């Protein structure tokens, strides 16, 4: 996942967006590491997978990747990016799922 993906994740969390798990399941079956595996995405599965992904983020790489997409005035907002920050955002998202 790229920095832009994590930026988008934060955008969705800030808007308390709900996840369409049937749609996510179909998308996962079409592309990526779960292609053809018929994953049935659900809340617990999603939270576990996202926690794993968050713990493997190279924060400096993600920050550098997203810098080219955001306005200069938004640059300070990515300085708070850390594993703990994203795990906290995931916890917030889990409250609305």
Secondary structure by P-SEA (a helix, b strand, c coil): ccaaaaaaaaaaaaaccccaaaaaaaaaacccccccccccccaaaaaaaaaaaaaacaaaaaaaaaccccccccccccccccaaaaaaaaaaaaaac
